[in-house]
């Protein structure tokens, strides 16, 4: 996602550097290891691909802003998550996205993640981010590999369409990453916890 000329003009009036921010949810370590296993198997079977070395995650939102607005960005995200309670995410089998040539693990209950996404989207727009930076269409999923070659995609779609996989985890915080030009390596910025539910306060989760 590259900012257009109009937004570049507003960026140039800032004293910071152009930075890409990413907000995501991470599963338990056990699930991360399982997904990394899928990625290794895919690499052995079909060769190198985009995302083969990344950890398991659910991408919520990404956007460009100048680095001197970072505190405003974090404050906006913190305000949103501090009013939300944790929720379960149920992973259920594999699916593909034809437009992105992407193989991913599907999510059975998408509503909670979609609610988080849209709340973040509107809060960031209200504070400092143009909606043109944010994708109005959001389909929660856990990516295994994207931007696959046409042959990789065809073979993977066939091989994984009936492959079973189920697991679940509780989302109780969001993680914020950032990267600056040339936009190759993500750096962990912070993690922001949700409001504690009654069950969490009682030690049930």
Order of alpha helices (4+ residues) and beta strands (2+ residues): alpha-beta-alpha-beta-alpha-beta-beta-alpha-beta-alpha-beta-beta-beta-alpha
